[in-house]
Amino acid sequence: MDKKSFLQAGHTPTLIAAFLYFDLAFMVWVILGPLAVGIAADLGLSHAQKGLIVATPVLAGAILRMVMGVVVDRLSPKKAAIIGQVIVIAALAYAWLAGVHSFGEVLVLGIFLGVAGASFAAALPLASRWYPPEHQGTAMGIAGAGNSGTAFAALFAPGLAMAFGWHNVFGLALIPLVLVLVAFCFMAKDAPDAPPPKRFAEYLAVLKDKDAWWFMFFYAVTFGGFVGLASSLVIYFNTQYGLDPKMAGYFTAACVFAGSLVRPIGGNVADRIGGVKSLTVMYILAAIFLAIVSVGLPEAWMALAVFVGAMLALGMGNGAVFQLVPQRFRREIGVMTGLVGMAGGIGGFYLASSLGFARQLTGSYQAGFLIFAALAVFALVGLTAVKTRWRTTWGAAHLTSAKI
């Protein structure tokens, strides 16, 4: 990539603002996962209930991404992002001041935290609309590296909970959230060539295109695997290997940092060799690593190494998917980001909840990991089936400067 041409092509302050907003939003989106060990101990939750409290924000975020996509197209990415962040800040402030005292209240908080997960549908269009096709993978990868916020949650939340109590972590999270919201208001700027708002029927029309469903499935595997693991690994390392919450958080943070930091690399690699080639390799690697970890490795460090490999593959796959989406649906990028993001969240909900249910029903996490590995294989088969059509229609060399 020509760094100079990339910097000249878009609006760097907006790209930075999109990353920061996305990063902090994702941090609080999955914060119940790193706190789940303490919450479960205080509230007497089962393995299945622990799985549900970390999966609920993921599912809520998935559904609300579609809503956020509509708001983005109706208002603007910047306005939608500000509205969403204010709602999240208000929910966390209430949870901190009033307290969370039951399983049901945790689930309600999780629904409100889903608004933070919906930030995906605002941050990516905010950045994407500033950049031409040949730089889409890199721009979307940089903005999407806000996934690293999930690592900050795993890195700091368990330790803070041990020091101050898990209720007070909600209050401490408000400090960076408010600071970033203020910076975002000043730094972010909507692109001048945003498409006009669409009627609701036009949003539904996108679903008539089979490529939309393919992208949703592909992202359900890559992002679903990433966020599902990010939400669940603190519980996994604590339950499977007896690590205390703080150490389990460190192990989880290492995995999540690996997956989030390579997202821009995945986008850039996709810009260079094409999203299809990149995704093909990533699905193969993800399936292999998930199958390996399913056997229940004897030492925690062994599992850590395999999870890092899986997260590297899934993180690069996230970048590759969003190198392709803007090429196929540039004018519908707002609604498509919402739809694809929604599917990714549903994939994450499935993985996080299925791990908890698998552990409760069978005494092992194996079934949860193996089924998701099989989904990666199915995604690989689907990608192989559509790649020739994509490269000879909308991805043909005479129609786009981007590599497919």
C-alpha positions as CSV (number, residue, x, y, z in Angstrom):
1,M,0.0,0.0,0.0
2,D,1.2,3.5,-0.8
3,K,1.0,5.2,2.6
4,K,1.0,8.7,1.1
5,S,-1.9,8.0,-1.3
6,F,-3.8,6.4,1.6
7,L,-3.4,9.4,3.8
8,Q,-4.4,11.7,1.0
9,A,-7.4,9.7,0.0
10,G,-9.5,10.0,3.2
11,H,-9.9,12.0,6.4
12,T,-7.5,10.8,9.0
13,P,-9.1,12.5,12.1
14,T,-12.3,10.8,11.3
15,L,-10.6,7.4,10.9
16,I,-8.9,7.9,14.3
17,A,-12.2,9.0,15.9
18,A,-14.0,5.9,14.4
19,F,-11.3,3.6,15.8
20,L,-11.5,5.2,19.3
21,Y,-15.2,5.2,19.5
22,F,-15.4,1.6,18.3
23,D,-12.6,0.6,20.7
24,L,-14.3,1.9,23.8
25,A,-17.8,0.7,22.7
26,F,-16.5,-2.8,22.2
27,M,-14.7,-2.7,25.6
28,V,-18.0,-2.2,27.4
29,W,-20.0,-4.5,25.0
30,V,-18.2,-7.6,26.3
31,I,-17.4,-6.4,29.9
32,L,-19.8,-8.9,31.4
33,G,-17.6,-11.7,30.2
34,P,-14.5,-10.7,32.3
35,L,-16.8,-10.0,35.2
36,A,-18.8,-13.2,34.9
37,V,-16.8,-15.2,37.4
38,G,-17.5,-12.7,40.2
39,I,-21.1,-12.1,39.1
40,A,-21.8,-15.8,39.0
41,A,-20.3,-16.4,42.4
42,D,-22.3,-13.6,44.0
43,L,-25.6,-14.5,42.3
44,G,-25.2,-18.3,42.3
45,L,-25.4,-18.8,38.6
46,S,-25.0,-22.1,36.7
47,H,-22.7,-22.8,33.7
48,A,-25.6,-22.2,31.3
49,Q,-26.6,-19.0,33.0
50,K,-23.0,-17.8,32.9
51,G,-23.0,-18.5,29.2
52,L,-26.2,-16.5,28.8
53,I,-25.1,-13.4,30.6
54,V,-22.0,-13.1,28.3
55,A,-24.1,-14.1,25.2
56,T,-27.0,-11.7,25.8
57,P,-25.1,-8.4,25.0
58,V,-23.7,-10.1,21.9
59,L,-27.2,-11.1,20.6
60,A,-28.6,-7.6,21.6
61,G,-25.7,-6.0,19.7
62,A,-26.4,-8.2,16.7
63,I,-30.1,-7.2,16.5
64,L,-29.4,-3.5,17.2
65,R,-26.8,-3.3,14.5
66,M,-29.6,-3.4,12.0
67,V,-31.3,-0.6,13.8
68,M,-28.1,1.4,14.0
69,G,-27.6,0.8,10.2
70,V,-31.0,2.4,9.6
71,V,-30.2,5.3,11.9
72,V,-26.9,5.8,10.1
73,D,-28.6,6.1,6.7
74,R,-31.4,8.3,8.1
75,L,-29.3,10.7,10.1
76,S,-25.5,10.2,9.6
77,P,-22.8,7.9,11.0
78,K,-21.6,10.6,13.4
79,K,-25.0,11.4,14.9
80,A,-25.9,7.7,15.2
81,A,-22.7,7.0,17.0
82,I,-23.2,9.8,19.5
83,I,-26.8,8.7,20.2
84,G,-25.7,5.2,20.8
85,Q,-22.8,6.1,23.1
86,V,-25.0,8.4,25.3
87,I,-27.5,5.4,25.8
88,V,-24.6,3.1,26.8
89,I,-23.2,5.7,29.3
90,A,-26.6,6.2,30.8
91,A,-27.1,2.4,31.3
92,L,-23.7,1.9,32.9
93,A,-24.3,4.9,35.2
94,Y,-27.6,3.4,36.3
95,A,-26.1,0.0,36.9
96,W,-23.3,1.5,38.9
97,L,-25.5,3.7,41.1
98,A,-28.5,1.5,41.5
99,G,-26.7,-1.9,41.5
100,V,-27.4,-5.2,39.8
101,H,-28.9,-7.8,42.1
102,S,-30.3,-10.7,40.1
103,F,-29.8,-12.8,37.0
104,G,-32.7,-11.0,35.3
105,E,-31.1,-7.6,36.0
106,V,-27.8,-8.7,34.5
107,L,-29.7,-9.8,31.3
108,V,-31.4,-6.4,31.2
109,L,-28.0,-4.6,31.5
110,G,-26.7,-6.9,28.8
111,I,-29.4,-5.7,26.4
112,F,-28.4,-2.1,27.0
113,L,-24.8,-3.0,26.5
114,G,-25.9,-4.4,23.1
115,V,-26.1,-0.8,22.0
116,A,-22.4,-0.6,22.3
117,G,-22.0,-3.6,20.1
118,A,-24.2,-1.9,17.5
119,S,-21.4,0.8,17.2
120,F,-20.0,-1.4,14.5
121,A,-22.8,-0.2,12.1
122,A,-21.8,3.5,12.7
123,A,-18.0,3.4,13.0
124,L,-17.4,1.4,9.8
125,P,-19.5,3.5,7.4
126,L,-18.1,6.7,9.0
127,A,-14.7,5.6,8.0
128,S,-15.5,3.8,4.8
129,R,-17.3,6.6,3.0
130,W,-14.1,8.7,3.0
131,Y,-12.0,6.1,1.0
132,P,-11.9,4.8,-2.6
133,P,-12.2,1.1,-3.4
134,E,-8.5,0.4,-3.5
135,H,-8.1,1.5,0.1
136,Q,-11.3,0.0,1.5
137,G,-9.7,-3.0,3.1
138,T,-7.1,-0.9,4.9
139,A,-9.5,1.8,6.1
140,M,-12.1,-0.7,7.3
141,G,-9.4,-2.7,9.0
142,I,-8.0,0.3,10.9
143,A,-11.5,1.4,12.0
144,G,-12.4,-2.3,12.8
145,A,-9.3,-2.7,14.9
146,G,-11.5,-1.2,17.6
147,N,-12.2,-4.9,18.3
148,S,-9.1,-4.5,20.6
149,G,-11.5,-2.9,23.1
150,T,-12.6,-6.4,24.0
151,A,-9.0,-7.1,25.0
152,F,-9.0,-4.1,27.4
153,A,-12.1,-5.5,29.0
154,A,-10.3,-8.8,29.6
155,L,-7.1,-7.2,30.7
156,F,-8.4,-4.7,33.2
157,A,-11.9,-5.6,34.3
158,P,-11.1,-8.7,36.4
159,G,-8.3,-7.0,38.3
160,L,-10.4,-3.9,39.0
161,A,-13.3,-6.1,40.1
162,M,-11.0,-7.8,42.6
163,A,-9.8,-4.5,43.9
164,F,-13.0,-2.4,43.9
165,G,-15.9,-4.9,43.4
166,W,-17.5,-5.8,40.1
167,H,-20.3,-3.3,40.5
168,N,-17.8,-0.4,40.6
169,V,-16.2,-1.5,37.4
170,F,-19.3,-0.1,35.6
171,G,-18.5,3.3,37.2
172,L,-14.8,3.2,36.3
173,A,-15.7,2.4,32.7
174,L,-17.6,5.7,32.4
175,I,-14.3,7.7,32.6
176,P,-12.8,6.6,29.3
177,L,-16.2,6.4,27.6
178,V,-17.0,10.1,28.4
179,L,-13.5,11.3,27.3
180,V,-13.7,9.5,24.0
181,L,-17.2,10.7,23.3
182,V,-16.0,14.3,23.7
183,A,-13.0,13.7,21.5
184,F,-15.3,12.0,18.9
185,C,-17.6,15.0,18.7
186,F,-14.7,17.2,17.7
187,M,-12.7,14.9,15.5
188,A,-15.3,13.0,13.5
189,K,-16.7,14.4,10.3
190,D,-19.3,12.8,8.0
191,A,-18.2,12.2,4.4
192,P,-19.6,14.7,1.9
193,D,-20.8,12.2,-0.7
194,A,-23.0,10.1,1.6
195,P,-25.9,8.3,-0.2
196,P,-29.4,9.7,0.3
197,P,-31.7,8.0,2.9
198,K,-33.6,5.0,1.6
199,R,-37.1,3.9,2.3
200,F,-37.5,0.9,4.6
201,A,-38.6,-1.2,1.7
202,E,-35.2,-0.6,0.1
203,Y,-33.5,-2.1,3.2
204,L,-35.5,-5.2,2.8
205,A,-34.7,-5.3,-0.9
206,V,-31.0,-5.9,-0.1
207,L,-32.0,-9.2,1.4
208,K,-33.3,-10.4,-1.9
209,D,-29.7,-10.4,-3.1
210,K,-28.1,-13.8,-2.4
211,D,-24.7,-12.2,-2.0
212,A,-26.0,-10.3,1.1
213,W,-26.7,-13.7,2.7
214,W,-23.3,-15.1,1.8
215,F,-21.6,-12.1,3.4
216,M,-23.8,-12.4,6.5
217,F,-22.8,-16.1,6.8
218,F,-19.1,-15.5,6.2
219,Y,-19.0,-12.8,8.9
220,A,-21.1,-14.9,11.3
221,V,-18.2,-17.3,11.3
222,T,-15.2,-14.9,11.4
223,F,-16.6,-12.2,13.7
224,G,-18.9,-14.6,15.5
225,G,-15.9,-16.8,16.4
226,F,-13.9,-13.7,17.5
227,V,-16.5,-12.1,19.8
228,G,-17.8,-15.4,21.0
229,L,-14.3,-16.4,22.2
230,A,-13.6,-12.9,23.5
231,S,-16.7,-13.0,25.7
232,S,-16.2,-16.6,26.9
233,L,-12.5,-17.2,27.4
234,V,-12.3,-15.8,30.9
235,I,-14.9,-18.3,32.0
236,Y,-13.2,-21.0,30.0
237,F,-9.8,-20.6,31.5
238,N,-11.3,-20.2,35.0
239,T,-13.4,-23.3,34.7
240,Q,-11.2,-25.6,32.6
241,Y,-7.8,-24.8,34.2
242,G,-8.7,-23.2,37.5
243,L,-7.0,-19.9,36.8
244,D,-8.1,-17.0,39.0
245,P,-10.2,-14.3,37.2
246,K,-7.3,-11.9,36.9
247,M,-4.9,-14.5,35.3
248,A,-7.8,-15.8,33.1
249,G,-8.3,-12.2,32.0
250,Y,-4.6,-11.9,31.0
251,F,-4.8,-15.1,29.0
252,T,-8.0,-13.8,27.3
253,A,-6.5,-10.4,26.6
254,A,-3.5,-12.1,24.8
255,C,-5.9,-14.0,22.6
256,V,-8.1,-11.0,21.9
257,F,-5.2,-8.6,21.2
258,A,-4.0,-11.1,18.6
259,G,-7.3,-11.2,16.8
260,S,-8.0,-7.5,16.9
261,L,-4.6,-6.1,16.0
262,V,-4.4,-8.2,12.8
263,R,-7.7,-7.0,11.5
264,P,-6.0,-4.1,9.6
265,I,-3.4,-6.5,8.4
266,G,-6.2,-8.8,7.2
267,G,-7.8,-5.9,5.3
268,N,-4.5,-4.9,3.8
269,V,-3.6,-8.4,2.7
270,A,-7.0,-8.7,1.1
271,D,-6.4,-5.4,-0.7
272,R,-3.2,-7.0,-2.1
273,I,-4.2,-10.5,-2.9
274,G,-8.0,-10.3,-2.9
275,G,-10.5,-11.0,-0.1
276,V,-11.4,-14.4,-1.4
277,K,-7.9,-15.8,-1.3
278,S,-7.4,-14.4,2.1
279,L,-10.6,-15.7,3.5
280,T,-9.9,-19.2,2.1
281,V,-6.7,-19.5,4.1
282,M,-8.3,-18.0,7.3
283,Y,-11.2,-20.5,7.3
284,I,-8.9,-23.4,7.0
285,L,-6.7,-22.3,9.9
286,A,-9.7,-21.4,12.1
287,A,-11.3,-24.8,11.6
288,I,-8.0,-26.5,12.5
289,F,-7.3,-24.5,15.6
290,L,-10.9,-24.8,17.0
291,A,-10.8,-28.6,16.4
292,I,-7.5,-28.9,18.3
293,V,-8.7,-26.9,21.3
294,S,-11.9,-28.9,21.5
295,V,-10.0,-32.0,22.8
296,G,-9.2,-30.2,26.1
297,L,-5.4,-29.6,26.1
298,P,-3.7,-30.6,29.3
299,E,-2.1,-27.3,30.1
300,A,-3.5,-23.7,30.0
301,W,-0.5,-22.4,28.1
302,M,-1.1,-24.9,25.3
303,A,-4.7,-23.8,25.0
304,L,-3.5,-20.2,25.0
305,A,-1.2,-20.8,22.0
306,V,-4.0,-22.5,20.1
307,F,-6.5,-19.8,20.9
308,V,-4.1,-17.2,19.7
309,G,-3.8,-19.0,16.4
310,A,-7.5,-19.2,16.1
311,M,-8.0,-15.5,16.9
312,L,-5.3,-14.5,14.4
313,A,-7.2,-16.4,11.7
314,L,-10.6,-15.0,12.7
315,G,-9.3,-11.5,13.1
316,M,-7.7,-11.4,9.6
317,G,-10.9,-13.0,8.2
318,N,-12.9,-10.1,9.7
319,G,-10.7,-7.7,7.7
320,A,-11.0,-9.7,4.5
321,V,-14.8,-9.8,4.7
322,F,-15.0,-6.1,4.9
323,Q,-12.6,-5.6,2.0
324,L,-15.2,-7.3,-0.1
325,V,-18.5,-5.9,1.3
326,P,-17.9,-2.3,0.1
327,Q,-17.0,-3.5,-3.4
328,R,-20.3,-5.3,-3.8
329,F,-22.6,-2.9,-1.9
330,R,-20.9,0.5,-1.9
331,R,-24.2,2.5,-2.1
332,E,-25.9,0.3,0.5
333,I,-22.8,0.2,2.9
334,G,-24.8,1.5,5.8
335,V,-27.5,-1.1,5.8
336,M,-25.1,-3.9,4.7
337,T,-22.8,-3.1,7.6
338,G,-25.8,-3.4,9.9
339,L,-26.9,-6.7,8.3
340,V,-23.5,-8.3,8.2
341,G,-22.6,-7.0,11.6
342,M,-25.9,-8.4,12.9
343,A,-25.0,-11.8,11.5
344,G,-21.6,-11.6,13.1
345,G,-23.2,-10.9,16.5
346,I,-25.6,-13.8,16.1
347,G,-22.6,-16.1,15.4
348,G,-21.0,-14.8,18.6
349,F,-24.1,-15.3,20.6
350,Y,-24.3,-18.9,19.3
351,L,-20.7,-19.7,20.3
352,A,-20.8,-18.0,23.7
353,S,-24.1,-19.6,24.7
354,S,-23.4,-23.0,23.2
355,L,-20.1,-23.3,25.2
356,G,-22.0,-22.8,28.4
357,F,-24.8,-25.2,27.5
358,A,-22.2,-27.8,26.3
359,R,-20.3,-27.6,29.6
360,Q,-23.5,-28.0,31.6
361,L,-25.0,-30.8,29.6
362,T,-21.9,-32.9,28.8
363,G,-19.3,-31.7,31.3
364,S,-17.1,-30.6,28.5
365,Y,-16.7,-27.7,26.0
366,Q,-15.8,-30.0,23.2
367,A,-19.2,-30.0,21.3
368,G,-19.3,-26.2,21.2
369,F,-15.9,-25.9,19.7
370,L,-16.4,-28.7,17.2
371,I,-19.7,-27.4,15.8
372,F,-18.1,-24.0,15.3
373,A,-15.1,-25.6,13.5
374,A,-17.6,-27.3,11.2
375,L,-19.2,-23.9,10.5
376,A,-15.8,-22.6,9.3
377,V,-15.6,-25.6,7.0
378,F,-19.1,-24.9,5.6
379,A,-18.1,-21.2,5.1
380,L,-15.0,-22.4,3.1
381,V,-17.2,-24.6,0.9
382,G,-19.6,-21.7,0.3
383,L,-16.8,-19.3,-0.6
384,T,-15.4,-21.8,-3.1
385,A,-18.8,-22.0,-4.7
386,V,-19.3,-18.3,-5.2
387,K,-15.8,-17.0,-6.0
388,T,-15.8,-17.6,-9.7
389,R,-19.2,-15.7,-10.1
390,W,-17.9,-12.8,-8.0
391,R,-14.7,-12.5,-10.0
392,T,-16.6,-12.5,-13.3
393,T,-19.5,-10.1,-12.4
394,W,-19.2,-7.3,-9.9
395,G,-15.6,-8.1,-9.1
396,A,-14.4,-8.2,-12.7
397,A,-11.2,-6.2,-13.4
398,H,-13.0,-3.8,-15.8
399,L,-15.5,-2.9,-13.1
400,T,-13.3,-2.3,-10.1
401,S,-9.7,-1.4,-9.3
402,A,-9.9,-3.6,-6.1
403,K,-8.7,-7.2,-6.1
404,I,-11.4,-9.7,-5.3
